[in-house]
Amino acid sequence: MNLDSLLEIVNNKLLTIQSCPLNVPETLILRGIWQNWTYNQTAQEGGYSPGYLSNVVAPELCQKLSMLIGSRITKKNCRSLLEDYAASLNAHTMPFKQLPVSISSNINQDMLPCFPSGSVPLGSPFYIEDSALKAQICEEIAKPGALVRITSPREMGKTSLLLRILDYANCINYRTASLNLEQVDSTILSEPNRFLRWLCANVTRQLQLEPKLDEYWDEDMGSKVSCTLYFQDYLLKQIDSPLVLALDEVNQIFEHPQVVKDFLPLLRSWYEEAKRLPIWQKLRLIIVKSSDIYVPLQLNQSPFNVGLPIVLNEFSLEHVQQLAQCYRLNWRVNWRDGEEAKLLMATVGGHPALIHTALYYLSHEKMTLAQVLEAAPTPTGIYYHHLQRLWATLQQQPNLAIALHQVINAPQPIQLEPILTYKLSSMGLIKLHENQAVLSCQLYRQYFRINNTSR
């Protein structure tokens, strides 16, 4: 049996157990196995890092295939076991491309997806991975003293990506500590000293070390020096592997100027210290923030203009089609022209959260695609809360509303003031083409023409 035929059988079976078909790097590894390639040869063929394929993709692939066929799969036995498995299947099994368009009627209702909200859990079949982006970050955090900053508008998948980066770090035996700054009490954020102690206490707990804050905290030296010495002379010395410290929703501190003034330059100083002190090379920072808020800092004090910048991409047509399969919407009948996916993207673009929400409702057969699109910009539509949040922000900043409506009513891309461009782009409302603004998607055009906040 040739590989393409086997891939069709495997992907068909994966879909029947409410999973996703093999993704691009997983398929690449199988092709490498069929060609007797090493991971280095496979990586060169696909443009990936060998370590990413062998340490991240291959274990996930083997686990997925082992669960599918009920036998432990390794790189050595993969081909023979898959060929035996395919041969044992009923020869008259209907190929995937002939499945009916609607959701299979015999699906257990318990297997239907939950409403998409917040991050996508590890192992979820509804996560669409940007393999190249993940590989880039995984390679970066392997470098001494690395800093990665992930920035995008809300609901673009930042936290979901972060979960997978931390999972990779754990797989290669790095220590990890992840702090979501949404969880910080407002009383702690009111005073920099309390916030830095909170930071140290939580990292200590996640590393399962004995807290020793009082031994290192010195009022005469100040909280920033005390915090730095606590990391340098205690935490980093107590561990024998790199520490990936992930700070999610950093934008939550932006409403507290004193904390911002002390904490962000402190992170920048730790990054710079790694260039001269080996102990700080153990620390790998990942800073995640929504880009909705603009915080001016001096260039030499900000951690947001050093390290590896990551901006999350929207879904492509192929991503939407793949996700539709995961939701068991058999849009593959129109695989070549992607008719349904194109119709959905014509309204919401490639916005991950908006795509997920539409596919969720379609997967439950509560609405047709035509009904979803017709009601999309109205109060009865599935995007009403998303649109209301944007509308409320524009009401609070009338200059942004005026700028947005200039973009909506312009027959071609236009140039806006830099700060307005930054803020609207950060909210996900506009995109830039050669420094000129165009609307992100038709949904926003339809909704904001009806609800003109600039009047």
Secondary structure as UniProt FT lines:
FT   HELIX           3..16
FT   TURN            17..18
FT   HELIX           24..34
FT   TURN            35..36
FT   HELIX           39..46
FT   HELIX           50..52
FT   HELIX           53..57
FT   HELIX           58..69
FT   TURN            75..77
FT   HELIX           78..88
FT   TURN            91..92
FT   HELIX           96..98
FT   TURN            105..106
FT   HELIX           109..111
FT   TURN            122..123
FT   TURN            125..126
FT   HELIX           131..141
FT   TURN            144..145
FT   STRAND          147..152
FT   TURN            154..155
FT   HELIX           158..171
FT   TURN            172..173
FT   STRAND          175..180
FT   HELIX           181..183
FT   HELIX           186..189
FT   HELIX           192..206
FT   TURN            207..208
FT   HELIX           213..216
FT   TURN            219..221
FT   HELIX           223..230
FT   HELIX           231..235
FT   HELIX           236..238
FT   STRAND          243..248
FT   HELIX           250..253
FT   TURN            254..255
FT   HELIX           257..273
FT   TURN            274..276
FT   HELIX           278..282
FT   STRAND          283..290
FT   TURN            291..292
FT   TURN            299..301
FT   HELIX           303..305
FT   STRAND          308..311
FT   HELIX           317..326
FT   TURN            327..328
FT   HELIX           331..334
FT   TURN            335..337
FT   HELIX           339..348
FT   TURN            349..350
FT   HELIX           352..363
FT   TURN            364..365
FT   HELIX           369..375
FT   TURN            376..377
FT   TURN            379..380
FT   TURN            382..383
FT   HELIX           384..396
FT   HELIX           398..409
FT   HELIX           418..426
FT   TURN            427..428
FT   STRAND          430..433
FT   TURN            434..435
FT   STRAND          436..439
FT   HELIX           442..450
FT   TURN            453..454
//
